[in-house]
Amino acid sequence: MKRKSLMALAAILPLCGCQTSNQADYMQIGYGPSFDVAHAQCEMQKGSADSGYIAIGSPGFVAGAGIGNALGNLAAEDQYMKNCLIISGWKRAPHGQGAAAVTAVAAGAQPTPYGIQRAPGSWINTALLDWSSANNQCIAGNNASCATRAKLGAQLKAAGVNPAPI
């Protein structure tokens, strides 16, 4: 009995050593809330990715089904957190580059607007924000901003987005 308990403990122990999310593991790829806010929002909702289970049979089968379900839920929660943070403007940094990205953002550097580090489709968010800013400045009488607004508006319309002031 002790041997089986030790084997189960040895199988579960590596799972307990998983590191929790840390801002040093992420880099900002777009506009959005701070990492702490984005992480908290995603953390509150990640339980929605869990699935339940029903198991009938021997105690060993039921325990195995429960462990399998728990492992499946952990994988689903991890994928949910990854996708939720990407939507919020954060993604996991390549190994060893997260700390440099955090330092750059803390120093006040904005994320690269249209660079490779952006998430797919996120240029639309940036263009919408830039269009809104240019629109406000154009209304205030800045002619250069009117030209920028027209250029961004054409790009957004080509992508299927029709910008309009709110």
N, C-alpha and C positions, 0 to 999 in steps of 0.2 A: 504494500500500500504506500509506504514511504517512497519507494522507488518511482511509482507512477506520479506521485505528487511532485517530486523533484523534477521529473521529466516535463510535466506540465508547466512548472515554474520556469524551467530553462527555456521552454518554447515561447513563453509569454514575456520573459524578461527583456529581450531585444526590442519588443514593441513599446515597452515602458520608457525606453531611453530616447524616444523621439523628441526632437527639439521643437519647442513651440515657436510660433512666428515671431520674428524680431525685425525691427526696421532695417537693421544692417543687412538682412537677407533680401531686401527689396530695393527697387529703384523706381523713381517717379517717371512715368511715361506720358503723362498728360495732366490736364487740369482736373482738379477735384479736391476732395477734403484731405486733410493731413492724414498721415499713415495711421495715427492712433484712432482717429475718428472712423476712417474707412475700415480698419481692422475690427473695431468694436461693432460696427454695423453688420459686417459680414459674420462675425462671431455669433451675434445674436440670432442670425437667420440660418446658420449652417445646419441646425437640427432638422430643418425641413427636408434635407437630403436623405435622412435616415428612412429605412424601411423596417417594418416589423416582420415577425415570423411566427409561424405556428408549427409546432413539432409534436408529434404523437409517436410514442414508442418507448424503447428502453431508456433508462436514465442517461446512458452513454450517448445514445443517438440525440436525445434532446439537448444535452450539454454540447455536443459537437455542432448541432444546428445553431445553437446560441452563439458559440464562438465564431462560427463561419459568418453569421449575420453581423456580429460585432466588427469583424475584420472588413466585411463588405461596406458597412456603414462608415468605418474610418476612411476607406478609400474614397467613398462618395463625398464625405465631408471635406477631405483634402482637395478634391477636384472642385467642389463648390467654392471653397475659400480662394483657390487660385483664380477661378473665373470671376468671382465677386470683386476681388481686389483689382483685377485687370479692368473691369468696368469702372471702378472707382479711380483709375489712373495709376495703379501700382502693379508691378510684376516682379517676379523673382529674378534677382540679378544673377548673371553668370557667376560661377564660383570665383570668389575673390574680388569682385567688382562692386559689391553692394555698399561697402563702407565708403568708397570713393564717391559713389552717387549720393549717399546721404550727406557727406561733407559738402558736396557742391550745392545741394538743395538748401542745406542749413546756411550756407554763405550767401544765399539769395539768388543763386543762378536759377533761371527758369528752365523747365525741361525743353529739349530740342523740339521746336515746333513741328517740323516736317521730316525729321531725321529717321534713321533706321531704328532707333530705340522706341519708336512709337508703336502702339498696338494697331493692328489692322483696323482701318475705318476711323481711327481717332483723329485724323486730319480734319474730318468734318466738324468735330467738336471745336477744335482750334479755329477753324475757318468761321464757324458761327459766332464764336466769341469775338474774333477780330472784326467780323462784319458788324456786329452790334456796336462795338466801340467806334468803328468808322462811321456808322450811321449816326450815332450821337454827336460825333465831332462835325459831321456834315451838316446836321441840323443847326449846330452852333455857328456855321458859316465857314468851316475849313474846306476849301475847294480840293485840296490834295486828298483829304479823307473821302470826298465824294467819288473820286476816281478809284480809290482803293475799294470802296464799298461796291462800285459797279463791277470791278474785276472779281472780287470775292463772290458777289452775287451770281455772276456768270458761271464760275467754277462750281458753286453749290447747286445751281439749277441743272448743270450738266450731270451732277451726281444724283439728281432726283430730289433735291431738297430745295424748297422754296422759302428763302428767308423773309421774314416779315417782322417789323418792330412790334414789341409787346406793349 
